[in-house]
């Protein structure tokens, strides 16, 4: 083969330039070329005291200027304005950074304007407040151990439970402050209406007459009737006072709004990292190998937990990569077979969901008919079972169908992360739709099937013969559902899960509970974020049913008794305010306020959409630039390696 003299001369020319002194070469040194590589940047990013590539070799050539220049860069990095805990440095570097910032703040604290001093004080107060709130979070260390042992998905689930506990405590505090406290401050609440008091809408007496047996007391405790029916747990207890009616409405709206804002804040806070991980903008393996380690960890326990998390993520990524490769090499016939199986399985899921919803509707409708039977009235235990029939059916389908969904998901040919998404979607839809069907069945009973001209609903607007205080009946159904669900969870934990953890013994042999394959955890925190609204959904739906203007409030119980609508008390309360306040509140309900608000909202929405589109184009351009820079760095690295390999030979 003939050699190309042009290429040979270029190679020798490049080699001669490389062997010449750096001042004569006029080009970048080996140190400057290698410092452009991502590995060198990563070293500087992780610790401001690490020397760059080739610094020791080039220090003799440039008279020590490399070390001086790098010292200046290190000093600049140590003056980073970010808080020390946010820098991915070792603890020693963080302490140096914190001490430098503290000494600098002491020097400049007396200088500057008053506004600057207040800004620094506000920033410090904000940081201390965040640290204090973070330290007050319960079970923080326990959740970290769970995440290290079972992955971030399991940790997110228990974090969800902690968040739901916070929401329930917050709702309870608001209820105590806005409903219970005004009720007792306005005087002792009156008792239930007597049996001799009647109205066109019948009579209402929740208390049992005569001597109450222990069986009846137990029945009242489990069903929410009797002494519990006229208690702060249910709507009928609260007296008809004008201010109490307004605070009752404000409590419902305040709880719903605060819970919604907290849920949205919690969901959006982790959405950015989740979308970044899902978009595969970062190479999964390189990101986990080079960027997943926290160099601020200290202690063997923390280190082992972080190692388990990274190992778990790598296992999941490798497993899902195998599934994707198998899906990529499927033939057309195999693809058609997979989609046919998916269609059939989804039809099976729809059939199961339809059967469950019909069963809930049937159980709710049959409860009223069965309660009127003489045999049921004579046997308290049978009566209790009939009262719990809708709750038993809902708990049953929620206990049986999710494992069925778990068996169906692997047959559809998706990755495990996608399988979990479908399982969550179907399970959450089952739970929410079951509650919707239950409430719809109760709405049919309250409104006589939506027929306001029916005999039982014509007088008062609702079925006053069967449901004299329909709001309390609605609350009792939610009470029984909650209580039965609690008993079901306890029974499963004690009778199924607890024996699995017992040591092997003849009376109680250990049940096989092999650990399942690893699941992808990058989507789990955000996936649980849209599951968070589900526990608040029953309360919201029940409140919406109560606020439905088509159903008038009960005439014999509750703070809205005697009113044509729950909104009737609001104009009366506003009329007692000063005239200026009245005019302002009435102005908020006019078109003069609504139309400009709608226009401003539309303009802001259009601006936000345009800004998002511009950011999207900018992100696309930056991605292209990043790809170009990566290619350039690869070329520079190959060029440096080639020149270095030719240097000893020459």
C-alpha positions in Angstrom: 0.0 0.0 0.0 1.2 3.5 -0.8 1.6 5.9 2.0 0.0 9.3 1.7 2.8 11.9 2.0 0.4 14.7 2.9 -0.9 12.8 6.0 2.6 11.8 6.9 3.8 15.4 6.8 0.8 16.6 8.8 1.5 14.0 11.4 5.2 14.8 11.6 4.4 18.5 11.6 2.0 18.0 14.5 4.5 15.9 16.4 7.3 18.5 15.9 4.9 21.2 17.2 4.1 19.0 20.2 7.7 18.4 21.0 8.6 22.1 20.8 8.3 24.3 23.9 4.9 25.5 24.7 5.8 29.1 23.8 7.0 28.0 20.4 4.0 25.8 19.8 1.5 28.6 20.3 -1.3 26.1 21.1 -2.9 24.7 24.2 -0.8 22.6 26.6 -1.7 19.0 27.6 -2.9 20.3 30.9 -5.3 22.8 29.4 -6.7 20.2 27.0 -7.3 17.6 29.7 -8.8 20.3 32.0 -11.6 20.6 29.5 -12.7 17.0 30.0 -15.7 16.4 32.2 -13.7 14.3 34.6 -11.5 17.2 35.5 -14.5 19.4 36.0 -16.1 16.8 38.1 -13.0 16.6 40.4 -13.0 20.4 40.9 -16.8 20.3 41.5 -16.5 17.6 44.1 -13.6 19.2 46.0 -12.1 22.6 45.5 -8.6 21.3 46.5 -8.0 18.7 43.8 -5.3 19.6 41.2 -6.2 19.2 37.5 -4.8 16.7 35.1 -1.2 17.1 34.1 -0.5 19.9 36.6 2.6 18.2 38.0 4.0 17.5 34.5 3.4 21.0 33.2 4.4 22.9 36.3 8.0 22.7 35.3 7.4 24.0 31.8 5.3 27.1 32.7 7.3 28.1 35.8 4.6 27.1 38.3 1.9 29.3 36.8 -0.5 26.3 36.6 -0.5 25.9 40.3 -0.9 29.6 40.9 -3.8 29.8 38.4 -5.5 26.8 40.0 -5.0 28.3 43.5 -6.9 31.3 42.3 -9.7 29.1 40.9 -9.9 27.3 44.2 -10.2 30.5 46.2 -13.0 31.6 43.9 -14.8 28.3 44.4 -14.4 28.6 48.2 -16.2 32.0 47.9 -19.3 30.4 46.4 -22.4 32.3 47.7 -24.4 29.1 48.0 -25.0 27.6 51.5 -22.4 25.1 52.6 -24.9 22.2 52.9 -25.9 22.6 49.3 -22.3 22.2 47.9 -21.4 18.6 47.0 -18.0 18.8 48.8 -16.4 16.8 51.6 -17.1 17.9 55.1 -13.7 19.5 55.5 -14.2 21.7 52.4 -17.7 22.6 53.6 -16.3 23.7 57.0 -13.7 25.8 55.3 -16.3 27.4 53.1 -18.6 28.0 56.1 -15.7 29.6 58.1 -14.7 31.8 55.2 -18.3 33.0 54.7 -18.7 33.6 58.5 -15.5 35.7 58.7 -16.5 37.6 55.5 -20.0 38.3 56.9 -18.5 39.6 60.2 -16.3 42.0 58.2 -19.0 43.3 56.0 -21.8 43.2 58.5 -21.0 46.7 59.7 -20.7 48.0 56.2 -23.4 48.3 53.6 -26.8 49.9 53.8 -29.5 49.1 56.2 -31.4 47.3 53.5 -28.5 44.9 52.9 -28.2 44.1 56.6 -31.9 43.4 56.8 -31.6 41.2 53.7 -28.8 39.2 55.2 -30.7 38.9 58.5 -33.8 37.7 56.6 -31.8 35.2 54.6 -30.2 33.7 57.8 -33.6 33.6 59.5 -35.0 31.8 56.5 -32.2 29.2 56.5 -32.5 28.6 60.2 -36.3 28.2 59.9 -35.9 25.6 57.2 -33.3 23.7 59.2 -35.7 23.8 62.2 -38.6 22.6 60.3 -36.5 19.8 58.7 -35.4 18.7 62.1 -39.0 18.6 63.4 -40.0 16.1 60.7 -41.0 12.8 62.4 -39.4 9.5 61.5 -36.8 11.2 59.2 -34.0 8.7 60.0 -36.4 5.7 59.8 -37.5 6.8 56.3 -33.8 7.0 55.3 -33.2 3.5 56.4 -36.3 2.3 54.6 -35.1 4.0 51.4 -31.6 2.4 51.7 -33.1 -1.1 52.2 -36.0 -1.1 49.8 -35.5 1.8 47.5 -36.9 5.3 47.1 -40.3 4.1 46.0 -41.0 2.5 49.3 -39.6 5.5 51.1 -42.0 7.7 49.1 -44.9 5.6 50.2 -44.1 6.0 53.8 -43.4 9.7 53.2 -46.9 9.9 51.7 -48.4 8.4 54.9 -46.6 11.0 57.0 -47.9 13.7 54.8 -51.4 12.4 55.0 -51.1 12.3 58.8 -50.1 16.0 58.7 -53.2 16.8 56.6 -55.5 15.0 59.0 -54.0 16.8 62.0 -54.3 20.1 60.2 -57.9 19.5 59.3 -58.7 18.4 62.9 -57.1 21.6 64.3 -59.1 23.8 61.8 -62.3 22.0 62.7 -61.7 22.5 66.4 -61.0 26.2 66.0 -63.7 27.0 63.4 -66.6 24.8 64.5 -66.2 23.2 67.9 -64.9 26.3 69.6 -67.6 28.7 68.4 -70.2 26.1 69.3 -69.1 25.9 72.9 -68.4 29.7 73.2 -72.0 30.4 72.1 -73.4 28.4 75.0 -74.1 24.8 75.6 -75.5 23.3 72.4 -79.1 22.2 72.7 -80.1 18.6 72.7 -81.9 16.7 70.0 -85.5 17.6 69.3 -88.0 15.8 71.5 -90.3 13.0 70.4 -93.3 15.3 70.8 -91.9 17.9 68.4 -93.1 17.5 64.9 -93.1 19.5 61.7 -94.3 19.0 58.1 -91.0 17.2 57.6 -91.7 14.6 60.3 -89.9 14.1 63.6 -86.3 13.3 64.5 -85.1 11.6 67.7 -81.7 9.9 67.5 -81.6 8.8 71.2 -82.9 5.4 72.1 -85.8 5.2 74.5 -85.8 3.2 77.8 -82.9 1.0 79.1 -80.1 0.6 76.7 -78.4 -2.8 76.7 -74.7 -3.5 76.2 -75.4 -5.0 72.8 -77.2 -1.8 71.8 -74.3 0.3 73.0 -71.9 -1.7 71.0 -74.1 -1.5 68.0 -74.3 2.3 68.3 -70.5 2.5 68.6 -69.9 0.5 65.4 -72.7 2.1 63.4 -72.5 5.7 64.5 -76.0 5.7 65.8 -77.6 6.4 69.2 -75.3 8.6 71.4 -72.8 9.0 68.7 -75.4 10.3 66.2 -75.8 13.4 68.4 -72.1 14.2 68.9 -69.6 16.5 67.3 -68.7 13.7 64.9 -71.8 14.4 62.8 -73.5 17.3 61.2 -76.8 17.1 63.2 -75.1 18.0 66.5 -74.4 21.7 65.6 -77.1 24.2 66.6 -78.7 26.6 64.1 -76.7 29.8 64.9 -76.0 32.4 62.2 -72.3 32.8 62.8 -71.8 29.1 63.3 -73.4 28.4 59.9 -70.9 30.8 58.2 -67.9 29.4 60.0 -69.0 25.8 59.2 -69.0 26.8 55.5 -65.7 28.6 55.8 -64.2 25.5 57.5 -65.1 23.2 54.6 -63.6 25.6 52.1 -60.5 26.4 54.1 -59.7 22.7 54.7 -60.2 21.9 51.0 -58.1 24.9 49.8 -55.2 24.4 52.2 -55.0 20.6 51.5 -55.1 21.3 47.8 -52.3 23.9 48.0 -50.2 21.6 50.2 -50.7 18.7 47.8 -49.8 20.8 44.8 -46.7 22.1 46.5 -45.6 18.6 47.5 -46.3 17.3 44.0 -44.5 20.1 42.1 -41.4 20.0 44.4 -40.3 16.6 43.1 -41.7 16.9 39.6 -38.7 18.5 38.1 -36.2 15.8 39.1 -38.7 13.1 38.1 -39.2 14.5 34.7 -35.5 15.0 34.2 -34.9 11.3 35.1 -37.8 10.1 32.9 -36.7 12.2 29.9 -33.3 10.4 29.9 -31.6 13.7 29.5 -28.9 12.3 31.8 -27.3 9.0 30.9 -28.6 6.6 33.5 -25.4 4.7 34.2 -22.9 7.6 34.1 -25.3 9.8 36.2 -25.5 7.1 38.9 -21.8 6.2 38.8 -20.3 9.7 38.7 -23.0 11.9 40.2 -25.1 9.9 42.6 -22.7 9.7 45.4 -22.9 12.2 48.3 -19.4 13.1 49.4 -20.8 14.8 52.5 -21.7 11.5 54.0 -20.0 10.5 57.3 -20.4 7.3 59.2 -20.6 3.7 58.1 -24.4 3.5 58.4 -25.0 6.4 56.0 -22.4 5.1 53.6 -24.0 1.6 53.5 -27.5 3.1 53.0 -26.3 5.1 50.0 -24.5 2.1 48.6 -27.7 0.1 48.7 -29.7 2.8 47.0 -27.2 3.1 44.1 -26.9 -0.7 43.8 -30.7 -1.0 43.8 -31.0 1.6 41.0 -28.4 0.0 38.9 -30.1 -3.4 39.2 -33.4 -1.9 38.1 -31.9 0.0 35.2 -30.1 -3.1 33.9 -33.3 -5.2 34.2 -35.4 -2.6 32.3 -32.7 -2.2 29.7 -33.1 -5.9 28.9 -36.9 -5.6 28.6 -36.5 -2.6 26.2 -34.0 -4.5 24.0 -36.4 -7.4 23.8 -39.2 -5.0 22.8 -37.1 -3.3 20.2 -36.4 -6.6 18.2 -40.0 -7.8 18.1 -41.3 -8.6 14.7 -44.6 -7.3 13.3 -46.4 -10.5 14.2 -45.1 -10.4 17.7 -46.1 -6.8 18.1 -49.6 -7.6 16.9 -49.8 -10.5 19.4 -48.7 -8.3 22.2 -51.3 -5.6 21.4 -54.0 -8.2 21.1 -53.2 -9.5 24.6 -53.2 -6.0 26.0 -56.6 -5.3 24.5 -58.1 -8.5 25.9 -56.6 -7.9 29.3 -57.9 -4.3 29.4 -61.4 -5.6 28.5 -61.1 -8.0 31.4 -60.1 -5.1 33.7 -63.1 -3.1 32.5 -65.4 -6.0 33.1 -64.0 -6.5 36.7 -64.4 -2.8 37.5 -68.0 -2.8 36.1 -69.0 -5.8 38.2 -67.5 -4.2 41.3 -69.3 -0.9 40.7 -72.6 -2.6 40.1 -72.1 -4.7 43.3 -71.6 -1.5 45.3 -74.7 0.1 43.8 -76.8 -3.1 44.5 -75.5 -3.4 48.1 -76.4 0.2 48.9 -79.9 -0.1 47.4 -80.6 -3.4 49.2 -79.5 -2.1 52.6 -82.7 0.0 53.0 -85.0 -2.9 52.0 -83.2 -5.4 54.2 -83.3 -3.1 57.3 -87.1 -3.1 57.1 -87.4 -6.9 57.4 -88.7 -8.1 60.8 -86.0 -10.7 61.1 -83.2 -8.1 60.7 -84.8 -5.9 63.3 -84.9 -8.7 65.9 -81.3 -9.8 65.6 -78.8 -7.0 66.4 -75.9 -8.8 64.9 -77.7 -9.3 61.6 -78.8 -5.7 61.6 -75.2 -4.6 62.1 -74.1 -6.8 59.2 -76.9 -5.3 57.0 -75.8 -1.7 57.9 -72.2 -2.6 57.0 -73.1 -4.2 53.7 -71.9 -1.4 51.4 -68.7 -1.0 53.4 -68.1 -4.7 53.4 -68.6 -4.9 49.6 -66.3 -1.8 49.0 -63.6 -3.2 51.3 -64.0 -6.6 49.6 -63.4 -5.4 46.1 -60.6 -3.2 47.2 -59.0 -6.2 48.8 -59.5 -8.7 46.0 -59.1 -6.7 42.8 -55.7 -5.0 43.4 -53.9 -8.4 43.6 -55.7 -9.4 40.4 -54.4 -6.2 38.7 -50.9 -7.1 39.9 -51.2 -10.5 38.2 -52.5 -9.0 35.0 -49.8 -6.3 34.6 -46.9 -8.6 33.9 -48.8 -10.3 31.1 -49.1 -7.0 29.1 -45.4 -7.0 28.2 -44.5 -3.6 29.8 -41.4 -2.8 31.8 -41.8 -3.0 35.6 -42.0 0.7 36.0 -44.8 0.9 33.5 -46.5 -2.1 35.3 -46.5 -0.2 38.6 -48.0 2.8 36.9 -50.9 0.8 35.5 -51.4 -1.0 38.8 -51.6 2.3 40.6 -53.9 3.8 38.0 -56.4 0.9 38.2 -56.2 0.6 42.0 -56.8 4.3 42.6 -59.6 4.4 40.0 -61.2 1.5 41.7 -61.2 3.1 45.1 -62.4 6.5 43.9 -65.0 5.2 41.6 -66.4 2.9 44.4 -66.9 5.9 46.6 -68.5 7.8 43.8 -70.9 4.9 43.2 -71.7 4.8 46.9 -72.4 8.5 47.1 -74.5 8.3 43.9 -76.6 5.5 45.5 -77.1 7.6 48.6 -78.1 10.6 46.5 -80.7 8.5 44.8 -82.2 7.6 48.2 -82.1 11.2 49.4 -83.7 12.8 46.3 -86.1 9.9 45.5 -84.1 9.1 42.4 -84.0 12.8 41.4 -87.8 13.1 41.2 -88.7 16.1 43.3 -92.4 15.5 42.7 -92.3 12.1 44.4 -94.6 11.6 47.4 -91.7 11.3 49.9 -89.7 14.3 48.5 -92.5 16.7 47.5 -93.0 18.2 50.9 -89.4 19.0 52.0 -87.3 18.4 48.9 -85.7 15.2 50.2 -86.8 11.8 51.5 -87.7 13.0 55.0 -89.4 9.7 56.0 -86.4 7.5 55.6 -83.7 10.1 56.1 -84.9 12.9 58.4 -81.3 14.1 58.8 -79.7 13.0 55.6 -76.4 14.8 56.2 -75.8 12.7 59.3 -76.7 9.5 57.4 -74.1 10.4 54.8 -71.5 10.9 57.6 -72.5 7.6 59.1 -71.8 5.8 55.9 -68.3 7.4 55.7 -67.8 6.5 59.4 -68.7 2.8 58.8 -66.5 2.7 55.7 -63.5 4.1 57.6 -64.0 1.9 60.6 -64.4 -1.3 58.6 -61.3 -0.4 56.5 -59.4 0.1 59.7 -60.5 -3.3 61.0 -59.6 -4.9 57.7 -56.1 -3.5 57.8 -55.6 -4.7 61.3 -56.9 -8.1 60.5 -54.6 -8.5 57.5 -51.6 -7.3 59.5 -52.3 -9.7 62.4 -53.5 -12.7 60.5 -51.5 -12.7 57.3 -48.4 -10.4 57.5 -47.5 -11.1 61.1 -47.3 -14.9 60.8 -44.9 -14.5 57.8 -42.4 -12.8 60.1 -42.6 -15.5 62.7 -39.6 -18.0 63.0 -40.2 -21.5 61.7 -41.9 -23.7 64.2 -44.3 -26.6 64.1 -47.4 -24.6 65.4 -46.8 -21.7 63.1 -44.6 -22.5 60.1 -43.1 -19.6 58.3 -45.0 -18.7 55.2 -42.9 -18.2 52.0 -42.5 -14.5 51.3 -39.8 -14.1 48.7 -38.7 -10.6 47.9 -39.9 -9.4 44.5 -37.7 -8.2 41.7 -36.4 -4.7 41.9 -38.7 -1.9 40.6 -37.7 1.3 39.0 -37.8 4.1 41.6 -37.3 7.2 39.6 -41.0 7.7 38.9 -42.3 6.7 42.3 -42.1 10.0 44.3 -44.1 11.8 41.6 -46.4 8.8 41.0 -47.4 8.9 44.7 -47.9 12.7 44.4 -51.0 12.2 42.2 -52.2 9.5 44.6 -52.1 12.0 47.5 -55.4 13.7 46.6 -57.3 10.3 46.8 -57.8 10.2 50.6 -59.2 13.8 50.6 -61.5 12.9 47.7 -64.2 11.3 49.9 -64.4 14.4 52.1 -64.5 16.6 49.1 -67.2 14.6 47.4 -69.3 14.4 50.6 -68.9 18.2 51.1 -69.9 18.7 47.4 -73.0 16.6 48.0 -73.9 18.7 51.0 -73.3 21.8 49.1 -75.4 20.7 46.2 -78.0 23.4 45.7 -80.6 20.9 44.5 -80.8 19.2 47.9 -82.1 21.5 50.6 -80.6 21.2 54.1 -82.4 19.0 56.7 -85.3 20.8 58.5 -84.7 19.1 61.8 -80.9 19.1 62.4 -77.7 20.9 61.7 -76.7 24.6 61.6 -78.7 25.2 58.4 -82.0 23.9 59.7 -85.0 26.0 58.7 -83.1 27.5 55.7 -84.1 27.0 52.1 -80.4 26.7 51.1 -77.1 26.6 52.8 -76.3 29.9 51.0 -79.2 31.7 52.5 -77.3 32.6 55.7 -74.5 34.3 53.8 -76.5 37.4 52.6 -77.9 37.8 56.1 -74.4 37.7 57.6 -73.1 40.2 55.1 -76.0 42.6 55.8 -74.8 42.9 59.4 -71.4 44.2 58.3 -70.5 47.9 57.7 -71.8 49.4 54.5 -68.3 49.8 52.9 -67.6 46.1 53.5 -71.0 45.2 52.1 -70.4 47.2 48.9 -67.0 45.6 48.4 -68.2 42.0 48.9 -71.2 42.6 46.5 -68.8 44.1 44.0 -66.8 40.9 44.0 -69.9 39.1 42.7 -70.6 41.5 39.8 -69.5 41.4 36.2 -67.5 44.6 36.7 -65.1 42.5 38.7 -65.4 39.1 36.9 -64.8 40.3 33.4 -61.5 42.2 34.1 -60.3 39.3 36.2 -61.0 36.9 33.4 -59.2 39.1 30.9 -56.2 39.5 33.1 -56.1 35.8 33.8 -56.2 35.1 30.0 -53.4 37.5 29.4 -51.3 35.9 32.1 -52.0 32.5 30.8 -51.1 33.4 27.3 -47.9 35.0 28.5 -47.0 31.9 30.5 -47.6 29.7 27.5 -45.5 31.9 25.3 -42.7 32.0 27.9 -42.8 28.2 28.3 -42.6 27.8 24.5 -39.6 30.1 24.4 -37.9 28.2 27.2 -38.6 25.0 25.4 -36.9 26.2 22.3 -34.0 27.5 24.4 -33.7 24.1 26.1 -33.6 22.4 22.7 -30.9 24.7 21.5 -28.9 24.1 24.6 -29.3 20.4 24.2 -27.9 20.6 20.7 -25.0 22.7 21.9 -24.3 20.2 24.7 -24.2 17.4 22.1 -21.8 19.5 20.0 -19.6 20.2 23.0 -19.5 16.5 24.0 -18.4 15.6 20.5 -15.7 18.3 20.6 -14.4 17.0 24.0 -14.3 13.5 22.7 -12.3 14.7 19.7 -9.9 16.7 21.9 -9.4 13.7 24.2 -8.6 11.4 21.3 -6.3 14.0 19.8 -4.5 14.3 23.1 -4.1 10.6 23.5 -2.8 10.2 20.0 -0.2 13.0 20.5 0.8 11.5 23.9 1.3 8.1 22.4 3.6 9.5 19.6 5.7 11.5 22.0 7.9 8.7 23.4 8.4 7.2 20.0 9.7 10.4 18.7 
